[in-house]
Amino acid sequence: MVRVRTFYQTDPAAIIPGGIDTFIRGILKAAPGDIELSVVGLTTDPAARPVGRWTECKVDGRSVWFFPVGWLRNPSGRSRIPLSLQLTWGIARHFYACASGCDVLEFHRVEPSLAFLRDPRPKNAFIHSNTADATRDPHSDIRWKAAPWLFFMIERLTLGAMASVFGVRADAVEAYRLQYPRLAERFRFIPTWMDPEVFSPAAPSEKRELRAALGGALGIGQDDRVLVSVGRLDSGKRPLLMVDGFARLARVRPELKLLLVGDGALRRDIEARAAAHGLLGRVVLAGLRTPRQVADLLRLSDCFVLTSAYEGMPMCVLEALGCGIPAVSTRVGEVERVVRPGITGELIADATPESVADSLSRVLSKRDAYTRSACIAAVADYVPNKVLAPVFEEYRRLARPAAMRPLVAQGLR
């Protein structure tokens, strides 16, 4: 049995908006029987999953041991103290419980790995975006923008201790290889995926049934054309740009509704912007939903929308295509691997309401061009059993006795 411990500011038993949280839950669900995964994170329910105590919880029907080192009071908002620092401090306070009983240590942010710099066990990391780009982007909500030099100093210190690093952006992987040539072989690209057991297309009759069952509560009728977006409502996703683009189109297309699934710090700003455009009732905020509920909302919709300023390889786009609906997206991360103009969706030329409206209009006007079969085919290779096989094999390699020798951080020049 290979015992892998994941460190991230998540609660695997809760519904938390965010691609990394979804990514972790996907690994937990797909892990084969010879790999035992446990999580150290932050609890959203101290009564059910108390701080400082190992708790067995269910993730998609699988039992996972979870050790919270702090309390995630508002999963949808921003905390006064960055969550990565809360997690790192919590690990230091509960170090023995966090560190014992595992073979491989895994990180989705570099900060918590500071607590394990002297630990000889092999470490794996995932890099979910190009941090250098994100710290320079004016729309970024990354707090390290205030002191990027400090973040890169921490990154430089911790990456040298990693036995392997997977990145979900090919350009980020290449940038790290160039920056740290002595560690180049440790960096590998891995795409994200969608779970076909959850995200699958609806037949026309099923789509009508979903609208009848779910549409009433959301104000969606059988004859409405529904644009949907899924994700955290924060500045990096630029939901206000989406609302502004939708407003331009909604003036001439009264049948349109915009459905936003998720929550975040900008929820009230979105409501105010929709009201300013006179779109109350046509911009629908559905809040947090379980993965299966998200899949049903995708199935009853006509087109997916993403207006992010930066991304890795957004799983929400893959999930939408897996449900057979085309996607309109900004040119971010690895989106162009699956969003093919005129076939599976459109790419927004500029970050302006006009460009958003223009791309949406093309999809809505030529609905027969963006076929369900093309959307599904685009994500056929981005499924857990194909994408995650190298990750699980890496766990096994790292846990072998030869890999358990103390890892000495190499020079990074």
C-alpha positions in Angstrom: 0.0 0.0 0.0 1.3 3.4 -1.0 0.2 6.1 1.5 0.0 9.6 0.0 -0.9 12.7 2.1 -2.2 15.8 0.4 -1.8 19.2 2.0 -4.2 21.9 0.8 -6.7 24.4 2.3 -9.7 22.3 1.4 -12.4 20.2 3.1 -12.9 17.1 0.9 -16.3 16.5 2.5 -17.7 19.9 1.7 -18.8 21.8 -1.4 -16.2 24.4 -2.0 -16.0 26.6 -5.2 -12.6 26.2 -6.9 -10.8 24.2 -9.5 -8.1 22.9 -7.2 -10.7 21.5 -4.7 -12.4 19.7 -7.6 -9.0 18.5 -8.8 -8.2 17.0 -5.4 -11.6 15.3 -5.1 -11.1 13.8 -8.5 -7.8 12.2 -7.5 -9.4 10.9 -4.3 -12.2 9.3 -6.3 -10.0 7.8 -9.0 -7.2 6.4 -6.9 -6.6 2.7 -7.4 -6.9 0.2 -4.5 -3.1 0.1 -3.8 -2.9 3.9 -3.1 -4.3 5.3 0.1 -4.8 9.0 0.1 -5.4 11.2 3.2 -5.9 15.0 3.4 -4.6 17.7 5.7 -6.7 20.9 5.3 -9.2 23.2 6.8 -12.6 22.2 8.0 -15.9 23.9 7.1 -17.8 22.0 9.9 -15.9 21.8 13.2 -18.6 19.8 14.8 -18.6 17.0 12.2 -14.8 17.3 11.3 -13.1 18.9 14.3 -9.8 20.7 14.2 -6.9 18.5 15.4 -8.6 15.2 15.0 -8.5 12.6 12.2 -12.0 12.0 10.8 -13.1 9.5 8.3 -15.4 11.0 5.6 -16.9 10.0 2.3 -15.8 11.5 -1.0 -17.9 10.2 -3.9 -18.6 7.0 -2.0 -14.9 6.4 -1.0 -13.6 6.6 2.6 -10.9 9.3 3.1 -9.2 10.3 6.3 -9.1 14.0 6.8 -7.2 16.0 9.4 -8.2 19.7 9.7 -5.6 22.0 11.2 -7.9 25.1 11.1 -11.4 26.3 10.4 -12.5 27.5 6.9 -15.2 29.9 8.1 -16.3 31.3 4.7 -15.5 29.0 1.8 -16.9 31.4 -0.7 -15.3 34.6 0.5 -11.9 36.0 1.3 -10.3 35.6 4.7 -8.3 38.2 6.5 -5.4 35.9 6.7 -4.5 34.0 3.5 -5.7 30.4 3.7 -2.3 29.0 2.6 -0.7 30.7 5.6 -3.5 29.4 7.9 -2.8 25.9 6.7 1.0 26.3 7.1 0.6 27.6 10.6 -1.8 24.8 11.5 0.6 22.2 10.2 3.3 23.6 12.4 0.9 23.4 15.4 -0.1 19.8 14.7 3.1 18.7 13.0 3.4 15.1 14.4 -0.2 14.2 13.5 0.2 15.7 10.0 3.5 14.1 9.3 3.1 10.6 10.6 1.8 7.5 8.8 2.5 8.4 5.1 5.1 7.6 2.4 4.7 10.5 0.0 3.9 14.1 0.8 1.9 16.1 -1.8 1.3 19.8 -2.1 -1.0 22.0 -4.3 0.6 25.2 -2.9 4.3 25.6 -2.1 3.9 27.5 1.2 2.8 24.4 3.3 5.8 22.5 2.1 8.1 24.8 4.1 7.2 22.8 7.2 8.7 19.7 5.6 12.0 21.0 4.1 14.0 18.7 6.4 11.7 15.7 5.9 13.5 13.1 3.8 10.4 11.5 2.4 9.7 12.1 -1.3 7.4 15.0 -2.2 5.2 15.7 -5.1 3.7 19.0 -6.1 1.0 20.3 -8.5 1.2 23.7 -10.1 -2.2 24.9 -11.2 -1.3 28.2 -13.0 1.5 30.3 -14.2 2.2 32.2 -11.0 4.5 34.7 -12.7 1.7 35.8 -15.1 -0.9 35.8 -12.3 1.1 38.1 -10.0 1.4 40.6 -12.9 -2.3 40.5 -13.9 -4.4 43.5 -12.7 -7.4 41.2 -12.3 -5.6 38.6 -10.2 -6.8 38.1 -6.6 -3.5 36.5 -5.6 -2.3 38.3 -2.5 1.4 37.6 -3.3 1.0 40.4 -5.9 2.0 42.7 -3.0 5.3 40.9 -2.5 6.1 38.6 -5.5 9.8 38.6 -4.6 9.0 36.8 -1.4 6.8 34.2 -3.1 9.4 33.4 -5.6 12.0 33.1 -2.9 9.8 30.6 -1.1 9.1 28.8 -4.4 12.8 28.6 -5.2 13.5 27.2 -1.7 10.7 24.5 -1.8 10.8 23.3 -5.4 14.4 22.1 -4.9 13.0 19.6 -2.3 10.3 18.2 -4.7 11.0 14.8 -6.3 8.3 15.5 -8.9 6.2 18.4 -10.1 3.1 18.2 -12.3 1.9 21.4 -14.0 -1.5 21.8 -15.7 -0.2 24.6 -18.0 2.3 23.5 -20.6 3.8 27.0 -20.8 4.3 27.1 -17.1 6.1 23.7 -17.1 8.4 24.9 -19.9 9.1 28.2 -18.0 10.0 26.2 -14.8 12.3 23.9 -16.8 14.1 26.9 -18.2 14.3 28.7 -14.9 15.6 25.6 -13.0 17.5 23.5 -15.6 19.0 21.2 -13.0 15.5 20.2 -12.0 14.1 20.1 -15.6 13.3 16.4 -15.6 11.2 16.7 -12.5 8.6 19.0 -14.2 5.9 17.4 -16.3 2.7 18.6 -17.9 -0.6 17.0 -17.0 -4.0 18.1 -18.3 -7.1 18.2 -16.2 -10.1 16.0 -16.9 -13.8 15.6 -16.6 -15.6 12.7 -14.9 -17.8 11.0 -17.6 -19.7 9.2 -14.8 -21.1 12.6 -13.7 -20.8 14.8 -16.8 -22.7 13.3 -19.8 -25.1 14.8 -22.3 -28.9 14.9 -22.0 -31.2 13.7 -24.7 -33.8 16.4 -25.8 -36.5 14.7 -23.8 -34.2 14.6 -20.7 -33.4 18.3 -21.2 -37.0 19.2 -21.2 -37.5 17.2 -18.0 -34.6 18.9 -16.3 -36.0 22.3 -17.2 -39.4 21.3 -15.8 -37.8 19.9 -12.6 -35.2 22.6 -12.0 -36.3 25.6 -14.1 -39.2 26.7 -11.9 -37.0 27.5 -8.9 -34.5 29.3 -11.1 -36.9 31.2 -13.4 -35.9 29.2 -16.5 -38.6 28.2 -19.0 -38.7 25.7 -21.7 -38.3 28.3 -24.5 -35.4 30.2 -22.8 -31.9 30.0 -24.2 -29.6 29.5 -21.2 -26.0 30.6 -21.0 -24.2 29.0 -18.0 -21.0 29.6 -16.1 -19.5 27.6 -13.2 -16.9 28.7 -10.8 -15.8 31.0 -8.0 -17.2 34.5 -8.3 -14.0 36.4 -7.8 -12.0 39.0 -9.8 -9.8 36.5 -11.6 -12.9 35.0 -13.3 -14.1 38.5 -14.3 -17.9 37.7 -13.9 -18.7 41.4 -14.3 -17.2 41.3 -17.8 -19.5 38.4 -18.4 -22.6 40.2 -17.2 -21.7 43.3 -19.3 -21.2 41.1 -22.4 -24.5 39.3 -21.7 -26.3 42.7 -21.3 -25.3 43.7 -24.8 -26.8 40.5 -26.2 -29.8 40.4 -24.0 -31.1 43.8 -25.3 -31.9 42.2 -28.7 -32.5 38.6 -27.5 -35.2 38.5 -24.8 -35.2 34.7 -24.6 -31.7 34.7 -23.1 -30.9 33.9 -19.4 -27.5 33.8 -17.8 -27.0 31.2 -15.1 -24.1 31.6 -12.7 -23.3 28.5 -10.6 -21.0 29.1 -7.7 -20.3 31.7 -5.1 -17.7 34.2 -4.0 -16.7 37.7 -2.9 -18.3 39.4 -6.0 -21.8 38.0 -5.6 -23.3 41.3 -4.5 -21.4 43.2 -7.2 -22.8 40.9 -9.8 -26.4 41.4 -8.5 -25.8 45.2 -8.5 -24.4 45.1 -12.1 -27.3 43.0 -13.3 -29.8 45.5 -11.7 -28.0 48.4 -13.3 -28.5 46.7 -16.7 -32.2 46.0 -15.9 -31.5 42.3 -15.9 -32.8 41.2 -12.6 -34.4 37.8 -13.2 -32.4 37.2 -16.3 -29.1 36.9 -14.5 -29.6 33.9 -12.1 -27.2 33.2 -9.3 -27.7 29.5 -8.5 -25.1 29.4 -5.6 -23.0 26.4 -4.7 -24.1 23.0 -6.0 -22.8 19.4 -5.8 -21.0 18.0 -8.9 -24.1 16.1 -10.0 -26.3 19.2 -9.6 -23.8 21.1 -11.6 -24.0 18.5 -14.3 -27.8 18.8 -14.4 -27.6 22.6 -14.8 -25.1 22.2 -17.6 -27.4 19.7 -19.4 -30.3 22.0 -19.3 -28.2 24.9 -20.7 -27.3 25.8 -24.3 -23.8 27.3 -24.0 -21.1 27.6 -21.5 -19.2 30.9 -20.8 -15.8 31.6 -19.2 -14.3 35.1 -19.0 -11.3 34.4 -16.8 -8.2 36.6 -16.8 -6.0 33.5 -16.2 -6.4 29.8 -15.8 -4.6 26.5 -15.8 -6.7 24.0 -17.7 -10.2 24.8 -16.3 -12.1 21.7 -15.5 -15.4 23.5 -15.9 -14.9 23.9 -19.6 -14.2 20.1 -20.0 -17.3 19.3 -17.9 -19.5 21.5 -20.1 -18.2 19.9 -23.3 -18.6 16.5 -21.7 -22.3 17.4 -21.2 -22.5 18.1 -25.0 -22.8 21.9 -24.9 -20.4 24.3 -26.7 -18.1 26.7 -24.7 -17.3 30.4 -25.2 -14.0 31.3 -23.4 -11.2 33.7 -23.2 -7.9 32.5 -24.5 -6.5 31.3 -21.2 -4.3 28.4 -20.1 -5.0 25.2 -22.0 -8.5 26.1 -23.2 -7.5 26.0 -26.9 -6.8 22.2 -26.6 -10.6 21.6 -26.5 -12.4 24.8 -27.6 -12.2 24.8 -31.4 -13.8 27.8 -33.1 -16.7 26.9 -35.2 -16.7 23.3 -33.9 -16.9 23.1 -30.1 -17.3 26.8 -29.2 -15.6 30.2 -29.7 -12.6 32.0 -28.3 -13.2 35.6 -27.1 -10.8 37.9 -29.0 -10.5 40.7 -26.4 -11.5 41.2 -22.8 -14.4 43.6 -23.7 -18.2 43.3 -23.4 -18.4 43.6 -27.2 -16.1 40.6 -27.8 -17.9 38.5 -25.3 -21.3 39.3 -26.9 -19.9 38.7 -30.4 -18.6 35.2 -29.5 -21.8 34.3 -27.8 -23.9 35.5 -30.7 -21.9 33.3 -33.1 -22.7 30.2 -31.1 -26.3 31.1 -30.6 -26.9 32.0 -34.2 -25.3 28.8 -35.6 -26.4 26.2 -33.0 -26.4 23.3 -35.5 -22.6 23.9 -36.2 -21.6 23.1 -32.7 -22.7 19.5 -32.4 -23.0 17.5 -29.3 -20.9 14.7 -30.8 -18.0 17.2 -31.5 -18.1 18.6 -28.0 -17.9 15.1 -26.5 -15.2 14.0 -28.8 -13.0 17.0 -27.8 -12.8 15.7 -24.3 -12.7 12.0 -24.9 -9.1 11.7 -23.9 -9.4 14.0 -20.8 -10.9 11.4 -18.4 -9.5 10.2 -15.1 -8.3 6.8 -16.1 -6.2 8.2 -18.9 -5.0 11.5 -17.3 -4.2 10.3 -13.8 -2.4 7.1 -14.7 1.1 8.8 -14.8 0.3 10.4 -11.4 -0.5 7.1 -9.7 2.5 5.5 -11.2 4.6 8.4 -9.9 3.2 7.7 -6.4 4.4 4.1 -6.7 7.8 5.1 -8.0 8.3 7.6 -5.2 7.3 5.1 -2.5 9.8 2.5 -3.6 12.8 2.0 -1.2 15.3 3.7 -3.5 13.1 6.8 -3.6 13.0 6.9 0.2 16.6 8.0 0.5 17.0 11.6 1.8 16.4 14.0 -1.1 19.0 16.8 -1.2 17.7 20.0 -2.7 19.8 20.7 -5.8 21.1 24.1 -6.8 18.5 25.9 -8.9 20.7 27.7 -11.3 
